[in-house]
Amino acid sequence: MADGFAQQFADAAPVASQPLDLRGATADAVEYPIGALSPTLRNAILAIEAIAQVPVSLAAQSVLSAASLATQGFVNVETITERIVPTSLFFFTIAASGDRKSTSDNLAIAPVKEREEQLAVNFEQRKHEYAIDDAAFKAATTKAKNGSNKSRDDIRNQLEACGKPPIPPVQPLLTVDEPTGPGIQRLFAEAMPALGLFSDEGATFLGGWSMQEENQAATGGMLSKLWDGSAIKRVRADKENGTQILYGRRLCVHLMVQPDISTRLLGNPAVRNQGLLSRILVAAPKSLKGTRFWKEPSDDHRKDLATYQARLGRLLATEFRYRDAQTRALDLSIVKLTSGAKAKLIAFSDHCERQLAAGGIYEQIADFASKMTENATRLAATISFFEGRFKLVEEGLSEQAVSAGIALMEFYASEAVRLYGTSALDNDTANAATLIEWIRKRGLGAVGLRFLNRRGPTQTRGAAALKRAIEILVEHKHLTEIKGGAHLSLEGDETTFYAQAYTVIPVGGE
């Protein structure tokens, strides 16, 4: 078998040591302002950096997104314009295969998974009890409406005696990883009112139904409205499901993706014009591959991680307050700005405005810069609530807290300036990025042209699009042509001869 495989690929060209990035080269990121963070979060980030051996900014993205998930269901925050907004945050992390994205995220959100398991323990029993209660309620209301010689008042009185319908048990989910837009809306009707769209393989979301060309505007608009804290409106043609309006819902986001696939978001004009990119906090740290020699984490690092995870676990176990138990609309406390915090944020807002002018450092990211002050406020509130919980509501947001939020936003602005322009790829290159991500996700060592034409991503199945995408992947040494074709068995299919076949060049860490 091995000899046959070797013979089959004997005519392949020599394999390159490492495929080339499909994006243009960019400058390195500036140093992450870890010192601005509060002690628990700062120490947790440094612990994950040491244990997983990942860049500080990668660990920070994981930790801050978990803190946002634990915060958004309890408090809103006041802005300098006296608007009341969510504390939800949208994070986007770019790191290559082998950069230990999953390791970082697993350490940061371990308490989230534990809480979901706890919620699931009694869910089946509660679902059974609800089914019985619901059947009894429906039978009682049917009986109340039936029968001869009943007046309208008789029926009304008997229906009122039946009481309110039972409340179905909540789906035991705190996070989702690859839902469709309508799927997220449905989850908010059935699951927790504060959710996280978290994925260490964000390509499954960016390359899925929600981000197909015809759905991008709708998905972007829905996510932007959730960031804004708007009500969710679901309109259906059938009478049974009808129109549903859900108030008091919150969503935070953390998607981790490989560099090539990141272009589907950062380089997407439709998504940027719609406004979603202005709400996203992106980080693309330099890879540490080749430098991560074994180093035993210290006891202090383990203690710091345990302290953070315990605090996160307690926040996640705290019951939400509802304005209405039937609809599960969140009853959120309001965090006010202290006078010092407001003055600091106003000065920051004026600074951002000046830099939007011609020649200013934010001229090319005007959309992002317009929301920097609000994002700084949200970050400050999230950090403060994680440390002090509802004491923050009593005391208000401090000047020190907003200073941390501003320092973080200056980092994210530098990342936006560095990344947004270089991510604007042409359609052919974007298609190539989508195709190679699809191939690598399936662990394919070789592919045939006809297989990709039939089974590949929708946007690359057309002959012209597929031809150009493959040319680009060959040029960038992601694929190498097999001269004379090859017999391949792909994803369970029978062995087939492909006249045009290609080996897939491994990326470091695969």
N, C-alpha and C positions, 0 to 999 in steps of 0.2 A: 504493500500500500504506500509506504513511504517512498519507495523507489519510483512507483508510478507517478506520485505527486511531483517528485523532483524532476522526472523526465518531462512532465506536462509543462512545467515552468522553466525548462532549461533554456529556452530562447528569450526569456525576459531580460530586459536591460539591467545593468547593475543598479542596486537599490541605493538611493540617496540616503545619507545619514539622518536627515531631518527635513520634512516638508517645509516649504516656505509659507509664511503667513500671507493670506490672501489680501489682508489690508496693507496699506502703506505703513512704513515704520513711523513710530511716534516717539516723542521724547519721554523720558522716565517721569513718573509721578513725583510730586513734591512729598516731603515727609508728612505722615499722618499726625495730626495734633493730639496725640494720645494724652499728653499732660493736661489738656483742658477738661478731660472727663472726670466724673466723680469717682471716688475711690473704689467702690465695688465693681463698677463697670470697667474702669481702667485696669484693675488687677485681673479681672476675668479675661480681658483681651490679651494681656501680657502672658497669662497662664496658657491660653490656647495657642498663642504664638510659640511658646516654648514647647508645649506638649506635642502639637501637631507640626511644628516647624513650618509655619505659614507666615506670609507678610502680615504686618500689624493691621493694615487696612482691610485685608480679607477677614481676619478675625473680628475686627470692629463691625464690619457689615453684618456678620452673623449675630453678634451680641446685640447690636442696636435694633435689629429687626425683631429679635425676640423680646426686647424691652418694649418696643412699640406694640407688639401683640398683647403684652401683659398690661399695657397702659390704656389703650384706645377705648376699651369698654367701660372705663370708669370716669374719665375726665375729658372735657373740652377745654380749650384755652382761648383767652382773649388776645386779639391782635392790637397793634397800635391804632388801627382805624375803628376799634371797639367792636369788630366782628367777632363772633364766637365760632371757632372752627375746631375740627377734630385734631387729635394728636397722632393720627395715622401717618405713617411714613412709607414711602416707596423706595426700595433699594434695588440696585442692579450691579452685580459683581461680574467682572470679566476675568477669567483665569483659564489657562489651558488644561488639557487632560494631564493628569499626574501632578497638578499643583495642590492637591489635597483639599479641594473645595468641600467634598463630602465630610471629610474628617473634621474640619473646622465647624461646619454646620451641625454635625451630630453632637459635638461637645456643647455647642451653644444652645441647642434646642432640645436636649435630652429631657428636661422636665416637661416640655410640651408633649412629647410622645408618651411620657409616663402619665400625664393628666388625661390624655385621650384614652389610654388603656383603663384608667380608673372610671371614666365616664361610661365606657363600653360594658363594664362588668354587669351592671343591673339593667342595661338598655333592653335586652331581650325580654326580661321579666316585665319591665314597665310597658313594653310594646304589647305583650299578651294581656296585661291588665287593662290597657287602653282599649284594645279591640273588644273586650267584654263590655267595658263601660260604654263604649260608643254604640255597640249593638243594642244595649239596654236603653240608651238615650233615644236612638232612632225608633225602637219599638214603642217606647212611651209616647213619643211625639206623634207617631202614626195612630196609636190608639186614641190620643187626645183629639185628633182631627176627624177620626171616623165615628160612625154612629148616627142614628137618625134623631130628629127632633132636638138637635143641639143649636143653640143660638150662637151668634158671633162672639158674644161675651163669654158663653160657656167654653167655647173652644180656646179663646184667649186665656181664660183663667186656668184651664187644664194644661195648656202649653207653658204658661208661666210656672206652674207647679212642677213641670219637668226639669226646671233649672237650666243653667247654661250648658252648652255642649262640653264634653271633656276635652282637656288640652292634650294633644298628642305628645309623646316623649320627644325630647330634642335629640337629633342625630348626634352621636358622640364624636364630633369633629371640631377641631380648632384650626386645622390647616388643610389646604387642598394643594395639589401640585400641577395638574394639567386640565383644569375644567374649561368648558366652553363658556362664552359670555352668558347665554341663557342658563347654563349649569350653575354658575355663580349666583345668579338671581334666584334660582330654585333652592339652592343651599341656604340662602338667607331666610327663606320661608320655613325650612325644615330643621336647620342646624343652629348653632350658636349665632347670636346677633353680632358678634365681633370675631372675625375670621382672619387668617393669614393665607395669602397666596404665596407659598414657599416651595421652591424647588432647587435642588442642587444640580438638576439637569434641565435648566430653563428652556432648552431647545425643544422639549416636548410641548411646551406652551407656545413658544414663538413659531414653531414649525407646524403647529396643529391648526385645527379648524378656525379658532378664534382670530388667528393672524394671517389667514389667507386673504388675498388681495381684496376680495369682495366683502370681507368681514372686518377689516382693520379699523375702519372709521367707527363702526358701531362698538367694537370692543374697546378701542381707545376712549370713545366718549363715555362708555359705561364706567371704565376704571377712573376716568377723570372726575366723574360725578361722585363716585364713591370716595375719592380723595377729598372732594369738597364737602362731603357729608350730606349730599342730597338724598331724598327719598328714592327708593327703588320702585319703579312702576313697570309692572308686567301686564301687558294687554294680550288677551287670547280671544280667538274668534268663538270658541265653544262656550256654551253657557255655564257648564259645570266649573271650568277653571276661571273663565271670565277675566275681569280686571282685578288686579291685586296691587295695592300700594303698601309698601313696607317702610316704616319710619324707624329712626334710631338704630341704623345698621352701620358697622364700621369694618373697613378692610385695610390691612397693611400688606405690603408686598416685599418679597426678596427673591429675585431670580438670579441664579448663578449660571453663566454660560461661557462657552469657549469663544475665543476671539473672533473666529470667522463667522459664527452664527450671530454674534452681537450686532452685526450690520443690519439684521432684519428689524431691529428696533432703533438703534442710534442713527442709522443711515436712511431711515424710512421717512421720506418727505410727508407722506400722508399722516403718519403718526405725529410727526413734529408739528405740522400745521394744525392738527386737531388740538394739540396742547398737552398731550400726555408727557412728552419729554421734559417739559418745564417743571414737572412735579417729581421727576425721578432723580435720585441721588446715586450717581454712578462712581465706581472705583475699579481701576484696572491696574493692580499692583504688578511690579516686575517679578518674574518667576524666580524662585529660589532653587530650582533644579540644578544639581551639581554642587550644591554647597551644604546640603542637609545631612551632615555626618552625625552619627548617633551622639546624643547628649541626654543624659538622664535628667528628667524634670525634677526640680527641687520640691521638697515637702511644702514649702511656702506656695509654690505654684498650684499644687494639688489642693491645698487648703483654700486658696483664693477662688479656684474654680468651684469647689464645693460650696463656699459661702454664696457665690453668685447663683448657682443652681438651686440652692435651698430658698433663696429669696424669690427667684423666679417661680419656683414651685408654689410658694405661699401665695403669690399674686394670682397665679392661674387658678388656684383653688378657692379664691374669694368669689362669693356669689355676686352676680350682677344685680343691680337694682333696675326694676322695670316700671315704666309709666303705665303699662298695661300688660298684665301677665298673659292674656290671651294672644296678643300680637307680639309679645316679647320686645317691644320698643324700649330701648335703653333709656334709663333716667340718669343722665350724666351730670356730674358736678362741674362747675365752671372755675377754672384757675385764672385769677386776675393778675394783671401786671402791677408790680410795685412801681413807684415813681421812678426809681433809679433804673429799673429794667426797661421801662417805656422810653426813657431818655436815651438809653444805650441803643435800643432798637431803632429809634427815629434817626439817630446819627448814622447807623448802619444803612438804613434805607436811603438816606440822602447820599451816602457814599456810593451805593449801588447805582443810583440814578445818574450821578455824575459820570460814572464809568460806562454808561450806555451811550454817551455822546460819541461822535466820530473820533476815532483814534483811542477811545477808552478800552480798557482791558476786557469789558463785557460787551463790546459792540456786536460781536458775532454770536452771542448767546443771550440776546435781549429777552427772549421768551423765558429762559431759565432765570435770568437775573431778576425778572419782575416778581418772582415768587421766592427769592432768597430770604427776604425778611420773614415771611410767614414760615418757611421751612426752618429757619433758625429758631423761631418761637416754638414750633412743634418739637424740635430736638431738645430744646431747653426744658420744656414741660415733661417730655418723656424721661429724660435723665433724672430730673428732680423727683418725679413721682416714683420712679424705681427705687430711689434712695429713701424717700420720706413718706411715701403713700399719701394719705389724705391730709397729712400735716401741711402739704403744699397748698391745699384748698384754703386752709385757714390763714396761712402766712402770705400767700401770693408768690408769683414767680420772681426770683431775686435777680439782681444785677449780675451776680457771679454766674448764675445758671445761664442767662442769655449770652454772657461772654463766651461760655462753652459752646453754645449753639452757633454763635457767629464764627468762632474759630473753625468749627466743623464745616460750616457753609462756605467759608473761604477755600477750604480744601476741595470741597465738591465743585465749586465754581472753577477751580484750576483744572480739575479733571474734565469738566464739561468743555472748557476752552481747548484742552488737549485732544479730546476724543471725538467731539461731535463732527468736526469738519472732516477728519480723516476717515470717519465711518460712512460717509456719503458715497457708497459704491454705486457703480452702474448696475443695471439689472442683470447683465451676464455674470458679473462677479458675485452678486448677491445670490443668484441661482446656483453658482458653483459652491458657494459656502453652504447653502441649504443641502445640496446633494451630498457633499462629503460628510456633513454632520449626520445625515440619514444613513449613509453607508457605515460610518464608524459606530454609530449607536447599535447597529445590528452585528457588529463584530465580524464583518465580511473580510476575508483575506484576498478575495478576487471578485470581480463582477463582470457581467456580460452586458453589451449594449442593449440587446433585446430585452433582457431582464429589467434593466433600468427604465426602458421605454414602457414596459408593462406595469412595473411594480414600484417605481421610484416616486419621489414627491410629485404631487400634481403639477406644480409649476414648471417642472423640468421634463415632463414626459413628451412634450412636443419635439419633433425631430430637430428643428433648428435650435431650440433652447438647450436640448440635451447635448447636441454636437458642440455648441460653444462652451457649455459648462465643463464638458470633459476636456476640451482643448485647454481651458484655463487650469484645470486640476493637473493635467499632464505637465503644463508649463511650470506650475508651482510645485511639481514633484510630489503631489499627493497620490497620483496614479501613474503607473508605467504600463505601456502597451505590451501585450503578449504577442509576439510575432507568430503569425500562422494560426491564431485563435487558440481556444482551449475548451476541453470538456469540463463542465462545472456542474456541481449540484448545489443549488442556492436555496436556502431557507426551506428545506424539505422537498423541493422539486426533484424530479428524476434528473439524472445526469444528462445534460444537453450540451451539444457543441455550439459554441459562440464564436462566430468568425471574427468578431471584434470583442476582445476581452482585455481586462486590465488587472494587474496586481495592485493592491492597496498598500501604500507605504506606511509602516507603523510610525506613530508619533511617540515621542518619549513618554514613558509611563503607561503605554498601552500593553 
